[in-house]
Amino acid sequence: MGLPYSLTPYLLVLLLCFLNVSTINSKKRRKQEAGLFGGNFSALYVIGDSLVDPGNNNYLSTLAKANFTPYGFNFEGSIPTGRFSDGKTIADYIAIYYGLPLVPAYMGLSEQQKNNISTGINYASASCGIFPDTGKQVGKCLSMSIQVDLFNQTIEKNLKQKFKIQSELNNHLAESLFMTAIGVNDYSCSGSGYNESTDANSFADKLLNEFWLQIQRMHELGARKFFINNIKPLGCYPNMIANTVPRGSCNEKINRAISIYNVKLRESLSDNTRRQKLSNTSFIYSDYFNFMLGLRGPSSNHVSSNLVNTTSPCCPIFYYKGSIPTCVPRSVPCKAAETYLFFDPFHPTQMANFMYAIQCFQERKICHVVRG
């Protein structure tokens, strides 16, 4: 049973303060700690989809946008930024943990701003995926390969203005963290090639091959430290369980297909042949799939027990042409978003994202270092 509604805002403030205080205190421990958890990173660069899009799609001709209320009502300033949540994303909490500013959307930056930023940029784009054609049925988006192209442009046009000496630029890139959170749209959007009759093993192999091609490109550009999120349990999300039988049960077929990819992804991080091509590279592997299952299921821990609604979205549902489930523009959301797991049918609330940060960085339950 969750806390009374009157206490939940205070719980959120307390937990946010705890994370920030522990971030400051952890700096003292980082000199003794080894691995990515103890790192002092120069910047955070984000490659991803709507889970971590901070507003890039605001500037694209697409139906997949979140630049209207009730999105963002728990964010700083209580305004919609383009984040598909009521507040911060998991990319925001990763930045907070490492003492970095929240990473801005690439598409919203002027050239002057790009020249002056050296703490990271977010290229994530809602509805897109690892395959180039994923998500294009609802408009323009930035696929993984395009996001890497934009990162390359950032190096050539902007970072080289900031770091005049090549060795300084190399050090900056080697000491930055590169986060990826992408792939679910390749399983959910038409145009990706996946459907119920698709061979899950073959599809996972093709998807993983494309993913590693882009990681290798980033490595060639100078990236050495990666934070890799696996794919979420799409079959248990509100937009899926509304059509399952019995109603509310997970679509286990899509979850099994995603699990196959996730297992292959985790194993590939330790593959010797692949790692030989990626010299001096380290990874944090984030098990986002089981994190979300844990919050939704009856075995949730004592912190997540405050999420009393783990199946319905906080805001009313609106379907653009029957394909993109979002909040109804300017509608009134639930009164206690901090008690909901999902903000809209496809994305978690700020509270769920905060719990992710706790389980990843404080409890180390879902995030693990994989060394090369």
C-alpha positions in Angstrom: 0.0 0.0 0.0 1.4 3.4 -0.9 1.8 6.5 1.2 -1.1 8.9 1.6 -1.3 11.4 -1.3 -0.6 14.3 1.1 2.8 12.8 1.9 4.0 11.8 -1.5 5.2 15.2 -2.7 7.4 15.4 0.4 8.7 11.9 -0.3 9.7 13.0 -3.8 11.5 16.1 -2.6 13.3 14.0 0.1 14.4 11.4 -2.4 15.6 14.0 -4.9 17.6 15.7 -2.2 19.0 12.3 -1.1 20.2 11.6 -4.6 21.8 15.0 -5.0 23.5 14.8 -1.6 24.8 11.3 -2.3 26.1 12.6 -5.6 28.2 15.2 -3.7 29.4 12.7 -1.1 30.2 10.1 -3.7 32.8 12.4 -5.2 34.9 11.7 -2.2 34.7 8.0 -2.9 35.3 8.2 -6.6 39.0 8.4 -6.2 39.0 5.0 -4.5 36.4 3.4 -6.7 37.2 1.7 -10.0 35.1 1.5 -13.1 32.4 3.7 -14.6 30.4 4.2 -11.4 33.2 6.1 -9.9 34.1 8.1 -13.0 34.4 11.9 -13.3 33.1 12.4 -16.8 33.7 15.5 -18.9 30.4 15.2 -20.7 27.3 13.0 -21.3 26.3 12.4 -24.9 22.9 10.7 -25.4 21.7 8.5 -28.3 18.1 7.3 -28.0 14.4 7.5 -28.5 11.4 9.0 -26.7 12.5 7.5 -23.4 15.3 10.1 -23.3 14.3 12.7 -25.9 14.5 16.1 -24.2 12.8 17.9 -27.1 14.5 17.2 -30.4 11.3 16.2 -32.0 9.9 19.7 -31.2 11.9 20.8 -34.2 10.9 18.0 -36.6 7.9 17.5 -38.8 6.4 14.6 -36.9 3.3 13.6 -35.0 5.5 12.2 -32.2 5.8 15.2 -30.0 5.3 16.1 -26.3 5.7 19.8 -26.4 2.2 20.5 -24.9 0.6 20.2 -21.5 0.1 18.1 -19.4 3.6 16.9 -20.3 6.3 18.5 -18.1 4.1 19.7 -15.2 6.5 18.3 -12.7 9.6 19.5 -14.6 11.6 22.6 -13.6 9.3 25.6 -14.3 6.3 23.3 -14.8 6.5 23.6 -18.6 6.4 21.0 -21.4 10.0 20.7 -22.8 9.3 17.8 -25.3 10.1 15.2 -22.7 7.6 12.3 -22.8 7.0 12.4 -19.0 5.7 14.7 -16.3 9.3 15.5 -15.4 12.8 14.3 -15.7 13.9 11.3 -17.8 16.5 8.6 -16.9 19.1 10.6 -19.0 18.5 13.6 -16.7 19.1 11.5 -13.6 22.3 10.0 -15.1 23.5 13.6 -15.6 22.6 14.5 -12.0 24.4 11.5 -10.6 27.6 12.4 -12.4 27.3 16.1 -11.4 26.7 17.3 -15.0 24.1 19.8 -16.2 20.9 18.3 -17.8 21.9 17.6 -21.4 20.2 19.8 -23.9 18.5 18.8 -27.1 20.8 19.1 -30.2 18.0 20.5 -32.4 17.2 23.3 -30.0 20.8 24.7 -29.9 22.1 27.6 -32.0 25.6 27.2 -33.5 27.0 29.6 -30.9 25.5 27.4 -28.1 26.9 24.3 -29.7 30.3 25.9 -29.8 30.2 26.8 -26.1 28.8 23.5 -24.8 31.4 20.9 -23.6 29.3 19.0 -21.0 27.3 17.0 -23.5 24.4 17.0 -26.0 21.3 14.8 -26.4 20.5 13.6 -29.9 17.6 11.3 -28.9 14.5 11.3 -31.1 11.0 10.0 -30.3 9.6 7.2 -32.6 12.9 6.4 -34.2 15.0 3.3 -33.7 18.2 1.4 -34.6 17.0 0.6 -38.1 16.9 3.6 -40.5 13.3 3.3 -41.5 11.8 2.7 -38.1 9.1 5.3 -37.0 9.0 7.2 -40.2 5.3 6.5 -40.7 4.5 9.3 -38.3 6.9 11.8 -39.8 10.5 12.7 -39.6 12.8 11.5 -36.8 16.4 10.9 -36.1 17.5 7.3 -36.5 20.5 6.0 -34.6 22.7 6.4 -37.6 21.5 10.0 -38.1 22.2 10.7 -34.4 25.7 9.4 -34.8 26.0 11.6 -37.9 25.0 14.6 -35.8 27.5 13.7 -33.1 30.2 13.6 -35.9 29.1 17.1 -36.9 29.3 18.2 -33.3 33.0 17.1 -33.3 33.9 18.6 -36.6 32.0 21.9 -36.4 31.8 22.6 -32.6 34.1 20.7 -30.4 37.1 21.4 -32.6 36.3 25.1 -32.0 36.5 24.4 -28.3 39.5 22.1 -28.2 42.1 23.5 -30.6 44.6 20.8 -29.9 43.7 17.2 -31.1 45.0 15.6 -27.9 42.7 17.8 -25.9 39.7 16.8 -28.0 40.7 13.1 -27.8 40.9 13.3 -24.0 37.5 15.0 -23.8 35.9 12.3 -25.9 37.7 9.5 -24.0 36.6 10.9 -20.7 32.9 11.4 -21.7 30.1 9.0 -21.2 28.0 7.9 -24.1 24.5 6.7 -23.3 22.3 4.7 -25.6 18.6 4.0 -25.0 17.1 2.8 -28.2 15.5 -0.2 -30.0 12.0 -0.5 -28.7 10.4 1.2 -31.7 12.1 -1.4 -33.9 9.7 -3.8 -32.3 6.6 -1.6 -32.1 6.6 0.6 -35.2 5.5 -0.4 -38.7 8.3 -0.1 -41.2 10.8 -1.8 -38.9 10.1 -5.2 -40.4 9.0 -6.8 -37.2 5.6 -8.5 -36.8 4.2 -11.5 -35.0 5.3 -13.9 -37.8 8.9 -12.6 -37.7 11.6 -15.0 -36.5 12.7 -13.4 -33.2 16.3 -14.8 -33.3 17.0 -13.6 -36.8 15.5 -10.2 -36.2 17.5 -9.7 -33.0 20.7 -10.6 -34.8 20.0 -8.1 -37.6 19.1 -5.4 -35.1 22.1 -6.1 -32.9 24.4 -6.0 -35.9 23.1 -2.5 -36.9 23.5 -1.4 -33.3 27.1 -2.4 -33.1 27.9 -0.8 -36.5 26.8 2.5 -34.9 28.8 1.8 -31.6 31.8 1.1 -33.7 31.4 4.4 -35.6 31.2 6.2 -32.2 34.3 4.4 -31.1 36.1 5.5 -34.3 35.1 9.1 -33.4 36.7 8.8 -30.0 34.1 7.3 -27.6 35.5 4.9 -25.1 32.9 4.7 -22.2 29.3 3.6 -22.9 26.1 3.3 -20.8 24.0 0.8 -22.6 20.3 0.4 -21.8 18.5 -2.7 -22.9 15.0 -2.6 -24.3 11.9 -2.2 -22.1 9.2 -4.9 -21.7 6.9 -3.4 -24.3 4.3 -6.2 -23.8 3.5 -4.9 -20.3 2.9 -1.2 -21.3 -0.6 0.3 -21.2 -0.8 0.6 -24.9 -0.3 -3.1 -25.2 -2.2 -4.5 -22.2 -5.4 -2.7 -23.3 -5.7 -5.3 -26.1 -4.6 -8.5 -24.3 -6.7 -11.4 -23.2 -7.3 -11.5 -20.3 -7.3 -7.7 -20.3 -4.4 -6.2 -18.4 -2.1 -9.2 -18.9 1.2 -8.7 -20.6 1.8 -9.6 -24.2 4.4 -12.3 -23.5 5.2 -12.9 -27.2 6.6 -9.5 -27.8 8.3 -9.6 -24.4 10.0 -12.9 -25.3 11.2 -11.4 -28.6 12.7 -8.4 -26.8 14.3 -10.7 -24.2 16.1 -12.6 -27.0 17.6 -9.3 -28.2 18.5 -8.2 -24.6 20.3 -11.5 -23.9 22.2 -11.2 -27.1 23.1 -7.6 -26.3 24.4 -8.4 -22.9 26.5 -11.3 -24.2 27.9 -9.2 -27.0 29.4 -6.7 -24.6 31.8 -9.4 -23.4 32.4 -11.0 -26.8 36.2 -11.1 -27.3 36.2 -10.8 -31.1 34.0 -7.7 -30.9 35.9 -6.2 -28.0 39.2 -6.5 -29.9 37.7 -4.0 -32.4 36.8 -1.6 -29.6 40.1 -1.1 -27.8 40.2 0.5 -24.3 36.4 0.4 -24.1 34.2 -0.1 -21.0 30.5 -0.5 -20.6 27.8 -0.1 -18.0 24.9 -2.5 -18.9 21.5 -1.3 -17.7 18.8 -3.9 -17.3 15.9 -1.6 -17.9 13.7 -4.5 -19.0 13.7 -6.2 -15.6 13.6 -2.9 -13.8 10.2 -2.0 -15.3 8.9 -5.5 -14.7 9.9 -5.2 -11.1 8.0 -2.0 -10.6 4.9 -3.4 -12.3 4.9 -6.8 -10.6 3.9 -7.9 -7.1 7.5 -8.4 -6.0 8.3 -4.7 -6.1 10.6 -3.5 -3.3 9.7 -1.2 -0.4 10.6 2.0 -2.3 8.5 1.2 -5.3 5.5 0.2 -3.2 4.4 3.8 -3.4 3.4 3.2 -7.0 -0.2 2.2 -6.4 -1.1 2.3 -10.1 1.2 0.3 -12.3 -1.1 -0.4 -15.3 -2.9 2.8 -16.3 -1.4 6.0 -17.6 -1.6 9.1 -15.5 -2.9 11.3 -18.4 -5.8 10.7 -20.8 -4.9 8.8 -24.0 -5.1 10.2 -27.4 -4.1 8.3 -30.6 -2.7 10.2 -33.5 -4.2 8.3 -36.5 -4.3 5.2 -34.4 -0.5 4.9 -34.1 1.1 7.1 -31.5 -0.4 7.0 -28.0 0.1 10.3 -26.2 -1.6 12.5 -23.7 -4.6 14.5 -24.8 -3.3 18.0 -25.4 -4.0 20.4 -22.6 -5.9 17.8 -20.6 -6.0 17.4 -16.9 -3.7 14.5 -15.7 -4.1 12.4 -12.6 -3.8 14.2 -9.2 -0.9 12.1 -7.9 1.6 11.4 -10.7 4.1 10.2 -8.2 1.9 7.2 -7.5 1.8 6.1 -11.1 4.3 4.0 -13.0 3.2 5.3 -16.4 2.6 8.9 -17.4 1.3 8.1 -20.8 0.7 4.7 -22.5 4.3 4.4 -23.6 6.4 6.3 -21.1 7.2 6.3 -17.3 6.6 9.0 -14.8 9.3 11.1 -13.2 9.0 9.0 -10.0 9.6 5.8 -12.0 12.6 7.4 -13.6 13.9 8.5 -10.2 13.5 5.0 -8.9 15.6 3.8 -11.8 18.4 6.1 -10.7 18.2 4.7 -7.2 18.3 1.0 -8.3 21.1 1.7 -10.8 23.5 4.0 -9.0 22.7 3.6 -5.2 21.6 0.0 -5.0 23.5 -1.3 -8.1 20.7 -3.8 -8.8 20.2 -3.2 -12.5 23.4 -1.6 -13.7 26.7 -3.5 -14.0 30.1 -2.7 -15.3 31.4 -4.8 -18.2 35.1 -4.4 -18.9 37.0 -5.0 -22.1 
